[in-house]
């Protein structure tokens, strides 16, 4: 599992998924909710990268509740929730220039504790 500081788009996805932690959302729902940061062509690349980091998980139902093939729903994981909490805590207290470096340290510390 690759770990690292989440990108700005990954933070947007974490925030959107935190609104529906149990049911999750389709990738295109995320695009519809935040078109400025997410595009149809990039959302699944971002979600795949986030799955590799352990920030989100997906579940594809056996049958679709819509026409066509079943689509996966994405949910935020416990690690994703902790990461979002760390990002939001850092954003609330640190100047913008030091933000990225500080969040990386917070996440690295949390990952050590979580292991």
The 8 nearest C-alpha neighbors of each residue, nearest first, counted from 0:
[[1, 52, 51, 2, 53, 50, 3, 49],
 [0, 2, 52, 51, 3, 53, 48, 49],
 [3, 1, 52, 0, 4, 53, 51, 5],
 [2, 4, 5, 1, 103, 52, 106, 107],
 [3, 5, 103, 6, 2, 102, 106, 99],
 [6, 4, 9, 3, 10, 7, 8, 82],
 [5, 7, 9, 8, 10, 4, 11, 3],
 [8, 6, 10, 9, 11, 5, 36, 12],
 [9, 7, 11, 10, 6, 36, 12, 37],
 [8, 10, 12, 6, 11, 7, 5, 13],
 [9, 11, 13, 7, 8, 12, 14, 5],
 [10, 12, 8, 14, 9, 13, 15, 7],
 [13, 11, 9, 15, 14, 10, 16, 8],
 [14, 12, 10, 16, 11, 15, 17, 9],
 [13, 15, 17, 11, 12, 16, 10, 18],
 [14, 16, 12, 13, 17, 18, 11, 29],
 [15, 17, 13, 18, 19, 14, 75, 12],
 [16, 18, 14, 20, 19, 15, 13, 75],
 [17, 19, 16, 15, 20, 14, 23, 13],
 [20, 18, 23, 17, 16, 22, 21, 24],
 [21, 19, 17, 23, 74, 22, 75, 18],
 [20, 22, 19, 23, 74, 75, 17, 18],
 [23, 21, 19, 20, 24, 74, 72, 73],
 [24, 22, 74, 73, 19, 72, 20, 21],
 [23, 25, 72, 73, 28, 26, 74, 22],
 [24, 26, 72, 28, 27, 73, 71, 29],
 [27, 25, 29, 28, 42, 24, 43, 30],
 [26, 28, 30, 29, 25, 31, 39, 42],
 [29, 27, 31, 25, 30, 26, 32, 24],
 [28, 30, 32, 27, 26, 31, 33, 25],
 [31, 29, 27, 34, 37, 28, 33, 32],
 [30, 32, 28, 29, 33, 34, 27, 37],
 [33, 31, 29, 30, 28, 34, 15, 27],
 [34, 32, 30, 35, 31, 36, 37, 29],
 [33, 35, 30, 37, 36, 31, 32, 38],
 [34, 36, 33, 37, 38, 30, 32, 31],
 [37, 35, 34, 33, 8, 38, 11, 30],
 [38, 36, 34, 30, 42, 35, 33, 41],
 [37, 39, 41, 40, 30, 42, 34, 36],
 [38, 40, 41, 42, 30, 27, 37, 43],
 [41, 39, 38, 42, 43, 44, 37, 45],
 [40, 42, 44, 38, 39, 43, 45, 37],
 [41, 43, 45, 44, 39, 37, 38, 40],
 [44, 42, 46, 45, 41, 47, 26, 40],
 [45, 43, 47, 41, 42, 46, 48, 40],
 [44, 46, 42, 48, 43, 47, 49, 41],
 [47, 45, 43, 49, 48, 44, 42, 50],
 [48, 46, 50, 44, 49, 45, 43, 51],
 [47, 49, 51, 45, 50, 46, 44, 52],
 [48, 50, 46, 52, 54, 51, 47, 55],
 [49, 51, 53, 55, 47, 52, 48, 56],
 [50, 52, 48, 49, 53, 0, 1, 47],
 [53, 51, 1, 49, 2, 50, 0, 54],
 [52, 54, 50, 51, 55, 49, 78, 0],
 [53, 55, 79, 49, 76, 78, 52, 50],
 [56, 54, 75, 50, 76, 74, 53, 49],
 [57, 55, 74, 73, 50, 76, 75, 58],
 [56, 58, 73, 72, 71, 74, 59, 55],
 [57, 59, 71, 72, 60, 73, 56, 74],
 [58, 60, 71, 70, 72, 69, 61, 57],
 [61, 59, 62, 69, 58, 63, 71, 70],
 [60, 62, 59, 63, 69, 68, 70, 58],
 [63, 61, 60, 69, 64, 68, 59, 65],
 [62, 64, 69, 65, 68, 60, 61, 66],
 [63, 65, 62, 66, 69, 60, 67, 68],
 [64, 66, 63, 67, 69, 68, 62, 70],
 [67, 65, 63, 68, 64, 69, 62, 70],
 [68, 66, 65, 69, 63, 70, 64, 62],
 [67, 69, 63, 70, 66, 62, 65, 64],
 [68, 70, 63, 62, 60, 59, 67, 71],
 [71, 69, 59, 68, 72, 25, 63, 60],
 [70, 72, 59, 58, 57, 25, 73, 69],
 [73, 71, 25, 24, 58, 57, 23, 59],
 [72, 74, 57, 23, 24, 56, 25, 71],
 [75, 73, 23, 56, 55, 20, 16, 57],
 [74, 76, 55, 79, 16, 20, 54, 17],
 [77, 75, 79, 55, 78, 54, 80, 74],
 [76, 78, 80, 79, 81, 75, 54, 82],
 [79, 77, 81, 76, 80, 54, 82, 53],
 [78, 80, 54, 76, 82, 77, 81, 75],
 [81, 79, 77, 83, 82, 78, 84, 76],
 [82, 80, 84, 78, 83, 79, 85, 77],
 [81, 83, 79, 85, 80, 84, 78, 86],
 [84, 82, 86, 80, 85, 81, 87, 79],
 [83, 85, 81, 87, 82, 86, 88, 80],
 [86, 84, 82, 88, 83, 87, 89, 81],
 [87, 85, 83, 89, 84, 88, 102, 90],
 [86, 88, 90, 84, 89, 85, 83, 91],
 [89, 87, 85, 91, 86, 90, 84, 92],
 [88, 90, 86, 91, 87, 92, 93, 85],
 [91, 89, 87, 88, 92, 93, 86, 98],
 [90, 92, 88, 89, 87, 93, 94, 86],
 [93, 91, 89, 90, 88, 94, 98, 87],
 [94, 92, 90, 89, 98, 91, 95, 97],
 [93, 95, 96, 97, 98, 92, 90, 91],
 [94, 96, 98, 97, 93, 90, 99, 92],
 [97, 95, 98, 94, 99, 93, 100, 101],
 [96, 98, 95, 100, 94, 99, 101, 93],
 [97, 99, 95, 101, 96, 100, 93, 102],
 [100, 98, 102, 101, 97, 103, 96, 4],
 [99, 101, 103, 102, 98, 97, 104, 96],
 [100, 102, 104, 98, 103, 99, 97, 105],
 [103, 101, 105, 99, 104, 100, 86, 106],
 [102, 104, 106, 100, 101, 4, 105, 107],
 [103, 105, 107, 101, 102, 106, 108, 100],
 [106, 104, 102, 108, 107, 103, 109, 101],
 [105, 107, 109, 103, 108, 104, 102, 110],
 [108, 106, 104, 110, 109, 105, 103, 111],
 [109, 107, 105, 111, 106, 110, 104, 112],
 [108, 110, 106, 112, 111, 107, 113, 105],
 [109, 111, 113, 107, 112, 108, 106, 114],
 [112, 110, 108, 109, 114, 113, 107, 106],
 [111, 113, 109, 110, 114, 108, 107, 106],
 [114, 112, 110, 111, 109, 108, 78, 107],
 [113, 111, 112, 110, 109, 108, 107, 78]]
